[in-house]
């Protein structure tokens, strides 16, 4: 074999090894960044959730007669939630799910809406956020199993004849949609999702390419495999649309047309493919989870109208 050929083969081997190492490292960094939450990040998420609310909203929450509820997850994590009873109603509960990088306090503005519509409210901290244990993000997929347990606890605490609505924003929207595809009691009457993604893998690819300007391939396949090994699930497991198809529950989809975090095409994909009772509200002026701020009266009216049709009058 010629010396130049041997050199070429060695060089190709070095380049191949370097490429493989770079891909592995990129996938590891992507997995770590996407999946892991430190205690400091959890604290910042709580602070962020309070700061994004108005003073009036936080004051309202402070004055509510709250109860602390706790459950244990299937994998042994202690999860926390706030329960707010509504003195003006009985037998109706809204379980609210917050977004990525936040905590239950993010849902205070939504809690006010549901309280005004005649619902008790349960606001969990997702695993790895707020006062709940864990450091691995569930992205709605692991959380769906936690929300099954919150539903069971609600029935045990409030009675077997209550009506339940599941509502979430962003990652929380994916959570309630994913939960809907599990075997749920007939008490769960409807889903309200705001700015949710239809598929976790597609959403992860979108964020990688549009926010961090990195190639989805080969980073995402490696990150997906690492997630399977280290987190117990992969990005490709999060088939949110399929879960809602399985459930058949009535669903209201809310999205901002200017959303640069979860593109509005997700809402259209859900609406176009779901055969069940459904509603769609696209706010032309809203970015990610901003519809409650851009047109608050319209937002509440849309939710109220949908729930009156699907659950009944308050």
N, C-alpha and C positions, 0 to 999 in steps of 0.2 A: 504494500500500500504506500502511495506517495506521501511524503512528509506533509504537503499542503492539505491532502485529504484527511490525514490524522488530525491535523490542527483544526480543520473545519468541523470534524466530528466532536472534538473536545469543546470547541467554542459553542457549538450547538447544544451540547450537554450542559455547559455552564449557564447559557442563556435560558435553557428550558428549566433548569433547577431554580434559577433566579426568578423566572416568571412564576413558577409554581409557589415558591416561597412568598413572593409578593402577593399572589392571589390569596394564599392562605392567611397572610397577615391582614390583607384588606378585608377579608371575610370575618376575621376575628375582631378587628376593630369595629366593623359594622355591627356585628352581633353585640359586642360589649356596649357600644353606644346606644343601640336600639333597645336592648333588653334589660340592662342593669340600672338600678336606681340606688344611690347612696343615701345614707341618713340625712346628709346635708341637703341633698336634692329634694327629699321628702319634706323637709322643713321649709325650703324655699317654695315648694308647691303649695303648701298651706298659706304661706304669706302672700303668694301671688293670687290665690283664690280670694282672700279677703280684700286685697288691694284692687282687684278688678270690679268689685261690687261698689255700689254707691254707699255713702254713709247711712242713708235712710234704710237701705236693704240690710246692712250689717246691724243697725240698731234694731230693726224689726226682728231679726233672728235672735239677737241677744235677749229680747223680751219674751220669746216664746217659751212655753212650759215643756222643755225638751226632756227626752229620756235617752240614755245611752243603751244601745243594744249591742250584743256581741254574739258571734257565731264562730265555729271552728271550721276551716275549709277542709276539703277532702285530703289535702296533703299536710294538715296539721298547723296551719296558720291561724292566729287569732285575728279576726276581722271586726272592725268597729263601724257603727252607724248611729245616726241621730234619728230618733222617732219624734215627730211633732203631731200630737193629737189635735183634731179640729173640733172645737166646741160646738160648731154649728152643723155638724153632720155625724152620721154613724154608718159604718158598713162600706166605706170606700177608701181605698188606699192607692196612692201613687208612689212607686218605688223609682227613685231617680238615680241616674248614673253619670258621674262627672267625666271630664275629658283627660287626656294625657297630660302629665306634668302638673296636675292640680289635686284637689282634695274635695271632700263633700261640700265644703263651703262655697265652691263654685256654683253649686246648684241652688243657692239661696234665692236668686231672682225667680227661678222656676218653681221653687217651693211656694213662694208668695202667690204665683198664678194658680197653682193647684189648690192651695188653701182657699183662695177666693172662689174657686169652682166647686168647693164642697168636698175636698178630699183630705184625709190624713196624709202625712208625708213621711216616707222613710228614705234617708239619705246615707247610703253606705260610703265608706272609704274603700276604694278598690284595693285589692292586694298590691303591696309595694308602694302605697300612697297614703298620705295622711297618718292616722293613728293605727292603721292596719299593718300587720306584720308582712314581711317578705321584701325581697329586693329584685325580683324578676317580674317584669311587666307581663300582664296577661293579654293585653290588646283586645279584650272582649272575648277571646277564645277560652282561656282558662277561667275568666270571670263569669262566663255563662254558668258554670257549675257552682260558683259561689252564690249567684243570684237565685238559683234553684233553692238553695238553703235559706236565703233571705225570705223567699216566698213561703217556705215551710214554716219558718219562725213566725212570720206575720199571721199565718192561719192559726198557729198554736196560741199566739198572744191575743189576737183580735177576734177570733171566731171563724168557723168554717163557712160562713155565709157572706163573707165580704167580697166585694168586687175589686179587682186589682188592675191597675194600668201601669205598664212599664214605660219609662221615658228616659232618654239619655241623649247626650250631646257628644259629637266627635267619637272618641274611643268609647265613651259611654253609650252612644247610639249603636255602635257595633256590638257592645255588650248586650243590650236589651234585644237586639235583633237575633244575635246568636242564642240567647236564652230562649227565645220564642220557639226555636226548633227542637228543644228538649221536651221530654214528657212532662207537661205542666198540668196542674189542676184546672178545672173549668172556671175557676174563680178569675183567672187571667183573661181579661176581656179585650184588650187592645194594646197596641204598641205606638208610641210616638218617638220618632227618631229625627234628630236635628244634626245635619252635617256628618252623617255616618258614611263609612266606606263599604262598598259591596263585596270587596275581596281584599283580605289582608296582604297577600303577596303583591297584588297590583299596587296597593297603596304604598307599601314599603319601597317598591321599585320607583314609584313616582317621586317620593321624597328623596331617595338617593340621587336620582338624576336631576331633579329640578331645584332642590334645596342645597345639595352638596356638590352637584355637577360632577358626579362620578358615574362610571359605566355600570349598568345593572348586571351585565355579564362580564366577568365571571364572579363578581362579588356576591350577588344575591344567592346563587346556588350554594356557595360555600357557607354563607351566613345561615341559610336555611338548614343545612346539615348540622352545623354547630348548635343551632337552637334546639334541634331534635335531641341532641345528646345532652346538652347542658340545661335546657329549660323544660324538657319533656314534651315539647310541641314545636312544630315548625311554622314558618310564615305561610306555607302552602296549605296548612290545615285550616286556616281561617276563611272558609267559604261561607261568608255571611249571607249572601243571597240565597244559597241553597238552604240555609237554616230557616229563613223566612218563608221560602217556598214550602218547606216541610210543615211549618206551623199552621199556615192558613189563617192566622189571626189578622183581624183588621189592622191596618197600619197607616199612620199619617207620616209623610216624609216632608221635612222642611230643609231648605238649603238656600244659601246665598249664591247668586249667579257670579259674584266676584270672588268666590272662595279659591284661594291659591294654595290651600293646605290639603283639602279633600275636594277635588274638582267636582263641579256640579253634575258632570256626566254620571257620577255614582247614583244620584237621586233619580235621574232619568232612566238609568239601567234598571234600577229597582222597580220603578213605576211601570216600565214597559213590560217587564217579565213576570210581575206578580199577578196571579189571577184573583186573589181574594179582594174583599172590600178594602179600598185604599183611597188616600187623599194625597195631593201634592201641592205644596206651597213654595214657590220659588220667589225669594225676595230679590228684586233686580238691583238693589243698592247695598246688599250685605256681603261682607266677606265671611271668613270662617266663624261660625257660631255667633254671628253678629245680628241675625234677624230679630232677636229679642230687643236689641238696642235701636236698630234703624227705624222700625215701625212697631213699637211695643203694643199699641192698642190692636193693630191688625193681627199681630202674633197671637195675642190672647184670644181674640175672636175666632181665629182659625182653629186653635186647639179646643176651645169651648164648643164650637159647632160640630167638630168631628166627634168629640166624646159624647155629646148629647145624642148623636145619631147611633153610636156604637155601644155606649154603656147606658145611656138614659139620662133623664133630667136629674139635677142635683136636688 
